[in-house]
């Protein structure tokens, strides 16, 4: 898997998460949960994110199922071979490929 090559402190999603939604960010950071950060320039990067959207990007591991996560608002997400797939609780099933980890 490739490494992330974008400065997170220049990413509007991440900056807003840390400042406007600090409670959500601190919850994730304090518990060492994964934060999925959309890349700058991605089609959704022009979208105005809501609190629910930010909670959708916090992934909490499901202990008994490797690669399966619950979001901070209790929706299901899986990650396999660098592909993030939305599941139960989301309006649509979506796949995001080229997921990077650091």
C-alpha positions in Angstrom: 0.0 0.0 0.0 1.3 3.4 -0.9 1.9 6.2 1.7 -0.1 9.3 1.8 1.6 12.2 -0.1 -0.5 15.1 0.9 0.2 17.6 3.8 -2.8 16.9 6.1 -2.5 20.4 7.6 -3.4 21.8 4.1 -6.3 19.5 3.7 -9.6 21.4 4.3 -11.4 18.3 5.5 -8.7 17.5 8.1 -8.3 21.1 9.2 -12.1 21.5 9.7 -12.2 18.2 11.6 -9.5 19.5 14.0 -11.0 22.9 14.5 -14.8 23.0 13.9 -15.3 19.4 15.0 -12.6 19.1 17.6 -14.7 16.9 19.8 -15.0 14.3 17.0 -11.3 14.6 16.2 -10.3 14.2 19.9 -12.5 11.2 20.3 -10.8 9.5 17.4 -7.3 10.6 18.4 -7.7 9.7 22.1 -8.9 6.2 21.1 -6.4 5.8 18.2 -9.2 5.2 15.7 -8.6 5.5 12.0 -9.7 8.8 10.3 -10.4 8.5 6.6 -9.4 11.8 5.0 -10.6 12.6 1.5 -7.8 13.8 -0.7 -7.7 17.4 -1.7 -9.0 17.7 -5.3 -11.2 14.6 -4.9 -14.7 15.2 -6.3 -16.2 15.4 -2.8 -13.6 17.9 -1.6 -15.8 20.8 -2.8 -18.7 19.4 -0.8 -19.6 21.1 2.5 -19.3 18.4 5.1 -21.8 18.0 7.9 -21.2 16.7 11.4 -22.6 13.3 10.3 -20.1 13.3 7.4 -17.2 13.8 9.7 -18.5 11.0 12.0 -18.7 8.7 8.9 -15.0 9.2 8.4 -14.0 7.9 11.9 -13.5 4.1 11.8 -13.7 2.0 14.9 -12.4 -1.6 14.5 -14.9 -4.4 15.1 -13.0 -6.7 17.5 -14.2 -10.1 16.1 -14.1 -9.2 12.4 -10.8 -8.1 10.8 -11.2 -5.5 8.2 -14.6 -4.5 9.5 -15.3 -1.1 11.2 -18.1 0.9 12.6 -18.2 4.6 12.0 -18.5 7.0 14.9 -22.2 7.1 14.1 -22.6 3.3 14.0 -22.5 2.6 10.2 -20.6 -0.3 8.8 -17.4 0.0 6.7 -15.0 -2.7 5.4 -11.4 -2.3 4.1 -9.9 -5.1 2.0 -6.9 -4.8 -0.3 -6.9 -1.0 0.0 -10.6 -0.6 -1.0 -13.0 1.0 1.5 -16.6 -0.2 1.1 -19.6 1.4 2.8 -22.2 -1.0 4.2 -25.1 -1.2 6.5 -26.4 2.2 7.6 -25.2 4.1 4.5 -27.7 5.2 1.8 -25.6 3.7 -1.0 -22.9 1.1 -1.2 -19.7 2.8 -2.4 -16.2 1.7 -3.0 -13.2 3.9 -2.6 -10.0 2.5 -4.0 -6.5 3.6 -3.6 -6.9 3.9 0.2 -3.6 5.1 1.8 -2.4 4.5 5.3 0.4 6.1 7.3 
